[in-house]
Structures are given as C-alpha cells and as structure tokens.
C-alpha cells in the first residue's frame, strides 16, 4: 500500500510523467470510444429505417479516436510550467482541422447517399449536378469557417480581410446574379417536382411540348414541330405551368360544335353521344358527355367531352371525335351553321 502511495506521489510531482499518464489514459479512452461506436452504436443504427444515423455514426467512428486523443493531450499540457500559448494554439488548430474533416466526411457521405437515392426517382439530370454543387458549397463553407477559427486561435485580426472579401463577394454576386437565379430555379423545380423528363407541359408564353432535360441552368422543351426550346430555370420557377401528366396520364378531350337554330336539342345530344362513345380508345369511365352550352349569334353551341387513357393520344382522339360529329350531323340532316347576316328593309311611301 505504501509503495502505491509512493508511486502515485512520484507521478503527481513529476509533471512530465503526469503528462505521459494523461496521454496514455486519453489514448485508452479514445480507443474504447472508437470500439463503442463501431461495435455497439453502428449495429444499432443499422436496425433503424433511416440512413441518417448510419452515415453520422460511420463518419464519427472514423475520426472520434483522434478528437478524444487531442483533447486529452490538450488537458495534459496544462500541467507544464513553461509558456504553453504556442503549443496550445497548435493543438487547438489540430483539433479544428480534425472537426472540419469530420464535417467534410459527413457532407460527402450524405451527398453520395442522396444522389444514389434521387437519381432513380426524378429521371432528371439536374439532381446529379445540383447535389455535387451543393456538396462543394458546403465543403467550402466548412473550410472557410475552419480557417476563421484557426485565425481566431492565433489571435489574428480578420476584420480588414473580411471587409475586402465582402466587397469582392458583392461584385462577384452582381456579376453572376442571373446564373445563380437560374441555378436556384433548377433546384426549386427538382424539390417541388414540377415536372420530370418525358412530361408533356404547357408553359405560360411557350407552346406545348415534352420535357427533354432539366439542366442546372436551363430546361430543354421539345415542341410538336420538332423544335427544341431552351428555357432558363429562373423563368420557369416563376411561370405558370400546366403538366398534362398530373395527377395521372388520363386526359379529357373537348370538341366544340354548333347546330342551326330550330334543331331538336335532345336529338342532337343523343346522336352525338351515340357517335362518340363507340370510338375506339374512348374510356367508359368517366363516361362521354354532350352538353348544350349557349345560344350564340349564329348557332346553338355544344361541346362533346371524352376521356382517353394517355395524354399522348389526345390530339388524334380530337380529330376522330371531330370527324364523327360532322358525319353524324350530316347523316341526320342537321344543319351546321356558318356566320350569316339577314338585312330587313322597310318600304318608304312616296
């Protein structure tokens, strides 16, 4: 017992030996924490449904050993009598760099995970460009913050440098404002799932077409005249867009027609309904319908409505319905009016 007390007293009084013991204990604690992360926490994380905890624990497990060890060394040097400022700054810098490396790894792992998850869901190439871009931006932010803390650890005044960087950043921001607006617009389109490649859309001020590609700065739209229109994503994000594929691929086809005044409305309704519901490709549910809309200047106006299974067949169905309506009206002798004007004159007595 007396021997143990002597050893303890020797260790306590010898500052170098005390530092060595604290370092060894730190090494042991760091190793134990690393084992706990790998052998206990990591298997537990694999049992959960989310992948977020898996990625965080994986990144922490690879670097937690060095964080604990450096902290132990930082505590150990406090027992030295000489000026420890430079040594403490070096250790603080090392600790900051290790923590920055930890965040960089977490960002990398999350980016790879999200990219592998999204690339099969969106059918768009923009996420394959946006996610690496966001990864680089976040890494740059971590590095800049890390440098800021390193300079602070060495008591370096960053005010003049920050002022210069702020002016330069403002100038660069104004120069690339439109490009940034388009990039942010592309991110919004992906997150909102406004459309995907292959969708038929009608964009405000642009003729209808099919989405060919959603890029980082612009979206390609192929019109039905086989023309490709490049639309900046910043404009798309603020435009009214009609997506013909949502909520599903089915779509209603409307064909308006008119008959002459004096026609039997019920007869017209029955004739056209019989004609259009037998057209191949017309869905039974929702059922076809014929509606009397209004009495215009030259005709009694009707509309025939049918549903088709996919929007790609809407145009050809409209042609078929128009043809059937015209033939059915002609067959039954129902007049199809055209604009006319009748002038009545009143005789003048001489």
C-alpha positions, 0 to 999 in steps of 0.5 A: 500500500505504501509503495502505491502511495509512493508511486502515485506521489512520484507521478503527481510531482513529476509533471512530465510523467503526469503528462505521459499518464494523461496521454496514455489514459486519453489514448485508452479512452479514445480507443474504447470510444472508437470500439463503442461506436463501431461495435455497439452504436453502428449495429444499432443504427443499422436496425433503424429505417433511416440512413441518417444515423448510419452515415453520422455514426460511420463518419464519427467512428472514423475520426472520434479516436483522434478528437478524444486523443487531442483533447486529452493531450490538450488537458495534459499540457496544462500541467507544464510550467513553461509558456504553453500559448504556442503549443496550445494554439497548435493543438487547438488548430489540430483539433479544428482541422480534425472537426472540419474533416469530420464535417467534410466526411459527413457532407460527402457521405450524405451527398453520395447517399442522396444522389444514389437515392434521387437519381432513380426517382426524378429521371432528371439530370439536374439532381446529379449536378445540383447535389455535387454543387451543393456538396462543394458549397458546403465543403467550402463553407466548412473550410472557410469557417475552419480557417476563421477559427484557426485565425481566431486561435492565433489571435489574428485580426480578420476584420480588414480581410473580411471587409475586402472579401465582402466587397469582392463577394458583392461584385462577384454576386452582381456579376453572376446574379442571373446564373445563380437565379437560374441555378436556384430555379433548377433546384426549386423545380427538382424539390417541388417536382414540377415536372420530370423528363418525358412530361408533356407541359404547357408553359405560360408564353411557350407552346406545348411540348415534352420535357427533354432535360432539366439542366442546372441552368436551363430546361430543354422543351421539345415542341410538336414541330420538332423544335427544341426550346431552351428555357432558363430555370429562373423563368420557369420557377416563376411561370405558370405551368400546366403538366398534362401528366398530373395527377395521372396520364388520363386526359379529357378531350373537348370538341366544340360544335354548333347546330342551326337554330330550330334543331331538336336539342335532345336529338342532337345530344343523343346522336352525338353521344351515340357517335362518340362513345363507340370510338375506339380508345374512348374510356367508359369511365368517366363516361362521354358527355354532350352538353348544350352550352349557349345560344350564340349569334349564329348557332346553338353551341355544344361541346362533346367531352371524352376521356382517353387513357394517355395524354399522348393520344389526345390530339388524334382522339380530337380529330376522330371525335371531330370527324364523327360529329360532322358525319353524324350531323350530316347523316341526320340532316342537321344543319351546321351553321356558318356566320350569316347576316339577314338585312330587313328593309322597310318600304318608304311611301312616296 
